[in-house]
Structures are given as structure tokens and as C-alpha cells.
Amino acid sequence: MLTAERRQFILEILHRNKKVLSSELSNELKVSEDTVRRDLRELAEAGLLQRVHGGALLTSPATASYADRQKQAPKEKEAIAKSAAKLVRPGQVVILDGGTTTLQVAQHLPLDLEATVVTNSPPIALALAEHDRIEVIMLGGRLYKKALVNVGTTAIESLRSIRADICMLGVCSLHPEVGISVANLDEAHVKRAMIAGAAEVIGLATEAKLDTASNYVVQPIQALTYLVTAPSVDLKRLATYAALGLTIIQEI
């Protein structure tokens, strides 16, 4: 089998099983584990998978630019945003993480809702600027341009003085074993502080982000209270998350 054929086979197995093990691939392909590891390393460098100890997992589409991510799964994101917006109650303090799905949550909040929104996302702050009854607290810091969120010590220190009712977390990657993970270390630190500052944490994830992993782990999966995803996601795929204690929300 040619190298290109072998790597295509690995990707097919990965997308079918949601993970691959180096030892199993070595046996199936009749090549050494060193060869398999080299294949996985080069596929990871091409952004086609995420290497983990002993094998690889799917990578998240959230590694694309903000503009590109706005074009991904728009119907799923709208459905998720509508469901998530219903979880916000009058008078609450809400941490609204950055992301294209959380932006839609901001856009779907009722016009008569009175609440306080804390965010590190300039697009979300702008979206709520004309919302008369929502107070917007903008976290400072360094702008991470790829994700259009503020990160760094300033944002983290501000979050440490906030005790929010809920946190709406934009999910980059979600995996039952790996947990919540992202592609940027600074963003991981900020998300960790957001989780620590909220009584309940709501993860928003399109189907393509489920069972994926990124380089930097934020928290174990149990840090989430709710997982809001699209109605189209098969319940069987969500069973593992429900078994870990998450309340799954899928509304049409």
C-alpha cells in the first residue's frame, strides 16, 4: 500500500470510529508502529487529526478563522442559539464566551430581557450595544485575532471577581475522555476562569465539534452542566455525554 493510500485509510477509519489506535493500525496495515506514528504526525501537521497518547482523535472545525467559522453549520448554530437563549432568566449575570454560536445567542436574547452580560468578545458586545435592558461588561486584555476574543491576565483577573449565574461556553472541541479543549493556550486559561466563575456552565457544540480534541485542555467534561446541541444530532452519539452527568438539550 502506498503512503498516500495508507493515510487515506487511516482517515477513513478515524471518521468512522471517531478515534484510531496506533497498535491496531499497525496490525491492520501490516506496518510498524513507528510508521503509523509518522503517518499520524504528518496528518496532524496537515490539520487532519489530533494526536493523543496511543493514537489520534478527530480535530475540530473551530481551528478555522472567525470569518470562515461564521459560514460553518449556520442552521445548527441558529438552532443551538435559540435553545440556549431560553436558558437565560431575568436578572441573571451571564458570562458569554466568544464564538460564532455564542454571538447568535446574544442576537436571540429577548428584547425585554433585563440581565448583565460579561463577555470577552467584541462582536458580542457590539451585538448587545443596542439592547436597552442588558448591561454589558466587556473584559479587557489582548485581542486574539483568530477567534476575536480578549485573552490574557487582564481578562482572567476580571473574571476572578465575578460570580455569574451561568456561563455560555463556546466549545472548540469536546470529547468524553479528553474533556473540553481548545487550540490556543491563552484562550484555554480564560475559559477555565469563566467556568470557575459561574454556578452553571452551558456548553454549546455543533455536531462537528463532538468527539474531537485540540491541543490545550480546559477542563474535564464534568465541568459542564448542560450540553446544548442541534436537534439533528443522533441521541446514540450523545449517550456517553449524558452518562457522564450532562443534561442534553436539543430543541427544534
N, C-alpha and C positions, 0 to 999 in steps of 0.2 A: 504494500500500500504506500503510495506517495505521501510525502509530508502534508501537502495541502488536503489530500483526501482524509488523512488521519485526523487532522484538526477539524475538518468539517464534520467528521463522525463524532468527535468529542462534543462539538457544539450541539449537534442533534440530540445526543444523549442528555446533555445538560438541560436543554429546553424541555425535553420530555419528562425527566426525573427531578428537575429543579436543583440537582446537585450531581457532582461526579466525585468518585474516589480514585486517587492515583493507583492504588493497588488493583482495583477492579479493572480499570482501563488497561493497565499493564498486562493483565491476564487475557483480556478480551482482544487486545490489539497485537498480542504476542511481541511486545517490545519491552525494554527495560523501564523501570520506574524513573530513571534519570531522563530517558527520552520523553516520557509523559510529563515530567516536571518542566522540561524545557518547552514542550508544547504549551503547557498551561501558562508558563511565564510569558511567552510571546503573545499568546491570546489575551492575557491580562494587559500587556503593554499596548495592545491594539484597542483596549477598552471593551472587549467582548465577554469578559467574565471577571469575577473577583476571586482571587486565590485565597484559600484558607488552609489551615493545617490539615494535611492529608488529602487535599483535593481542591474543588472550586465550587462557587455558587454563582447564580445569575447576578449580573450587575444592573444597577438602577438606571432608568432613563433620565433621572434627575441630574445627571452629570452634564447635560447639555446646557447651553446658555439660557438665561431667563427668557429671552425673546423666542427661542426655539421651544422651550417648555410650555409657553403660552399656547402653542399650536398643538400640543400633545393631548389626546383624550379630552377634548373640550366638553363633550356631553357627560362623560363620567365625572369630571370635576364640578360641573354645574349641579349634578345630582347630589354629590357629596356635600357641596357647599350649602345647598338648600336644607339638607338634613342637619348639618352642623349648626347652621344659624338658628334653628329651632331650639337648640340646647341652651342658648343664652337667655338668661332671665333678667327682668328689670332690676336695676340697682347693682348688678354684679360688676366686679372688677375682672376683666378678661385680658389675659396675655394672648396676643395674636401674633404668632410666629410668622416669619416671612415665607413667601412661596406663591405660586400661581393659584393653587387651590384655596389657600387662606385669603388671598386677595378677593376671590369670588365670595368667600364667606362674608367679608366686610361689605361687599356690594349687595348681599342678600339680607343684611340685617334690617329689621323693620324700621321704617322712618320714624315711628313713635317710640322706639326703644330708648330708654334712658339708662346709660351704662358708662363705664370707664374702660377704654381700651388702651392697653400698654403694648407697644409694638416696636420692633427694630427694623421695620420695613418702610422705607419712604413711599413706595407705591400704595401701601395700605393707609398710611397717614394721609396721603393726598385724597384717596378714595373716600375717607371719612371726614374730610375737611368741611364739606357742606352739610354734614349730618348734625342738625341743630342740637340734638339732645345727647349726643355721645361726646364725652370728654376724651381727648386723645393725648396720651403721654408718649412722646417719642424718645426712645432710648438712643443715646449718643454712641459714639465710637467711630471706628474706621469702616468705611464702606467696602464690603466685599462685593466687587462689581459683578461677578458672575451670577451671584444669587440676589443682588440688590438688597442686602441686609447689612445692618451695622453690627460689627463684631468687636471684640477686644475687651480690655479691662474696664473701660467706662461703662459699657453695656452690662457687664457681669456685676459690677459693684452696684449699679442702679437696681438690678433685679433682686439683689440680696436684701433690699429694704422694702420689697413689695410682697404682700401676701394676697394673692389673687384667688378668686373663687374657682376659675377654670383656666386652663391653658389649651389653646388650639395649636397643636404642633404640626407643622408641615413635615411630612415624612419623606425622606430621601430613599431610605432602604429599611425594610422591616423583615426580620427573619425570626422564627421561633427559637432558634438556638443562639444566633448571634445577637439578636435584640434590635434596638434602634441604632442605625449607623448613618454617617454622612461622609462626604468626600473631602471635607475641609476641617482641619483640627480646630481652628478658631470658632467655626460655626458649631462644632460639637460642644465646646465649652459653654457657649451661650445657650444652646438648647438644654444642656444639663442644668444651668441656673434657672431657666424657665420652668422646668419640671419641678425643681426644688421649691419654687416659689408659689406653687398652685395646689389647691386642695384636690382638684381632679384634673386629669390630663386626657385630652381627646386627640387621638392620632388620626390624621386624615390621609388616606392612601388609596390611590388608584390601583387597579389590578396589577399593572406592570411593576409596581413597587413591592408587591408582596413576594416573600421568599427570596429577596435579594439582599446583598450585603455591599457595604462600602468600607473604606479604609479605617474610619475612626468611629469607635463605638460610643454612643451617647449614654445609654442605659439598657438594662435588660428589658425584655418585652413587658414584664410585670409593672414597669413604671407607668404604663398606660392604664387608664380606667375604661375608656371606650375606644373602639376602633370603628371609624365611620368610613365605609367604602361604598362602591357603586352597587346598585341592585342587580347588575348583570353578573357579579362575581358568584361562582358556584359555592353553595354552602359547604360542600365537602372540602373545598380548599380552605375554608375559614374555620373548620372544626378544630384544628390544632390550636389556633389562637383563642378560641372560646374555651378550650380545655385548660388553657393557662390562666384563665380568670378574666379575660377581657369581655366586656359587653359589646356585642357586634350590632351595629346599626346600619341597616340598608333600607332606605325608604325610596319609594317612587315619587 
